[in-house]
Amino acid sequence: MDETRNIILKVENLKAQKKFTDAISELQKALVKYSDDYRLYEELADIYLYISDHSKAMSALDFALTLNSNSATGNYLKGFILLGEDKVSEAITYLEISNKLFGNNAEVLRNLGWAYTMSGKQERGITILKRALNISPEDELITEDLAMALIGTGDVA
């Protein structure tokens, strides 16, 4: 296992313990040595999302995607943030890339489906949300998003 992977596992453990400051510190130390590893920037972005600092999360993702524009995780996280900022068209672009790289991921599909629904392409959004639900039938967020999309079209009473 490479050293970066060990760092990521340590950081994931700190995140699970809600020790976000410690996790950020570990990543900052690691980035001094491994500044060219996009995965560390993605981890940093994920922590900033946990603590609701979207500006810093986006900055970290910009670095990650500059290093590796074909990162499924980086594209997903950027699309997720953009969707939360109501930048739906931009979000779709990044979520589509993530979906191509990491196909059949229910969470990517949920956000992509919701983004299409929000963009006015309800039929496409509902189709994608149904696919996400088929992959992860117990996921309440997918169920809720699909229900809202169907209600928005008048297909559910």
Summary of the structure (lengths in Angstrom):
residues: 157
radius of gyration: 16.8
end to end distance: 52.7
largest distance: 57.2
contacts: 509
relative contact order: 0.08
helix: 78%
strand: 0%
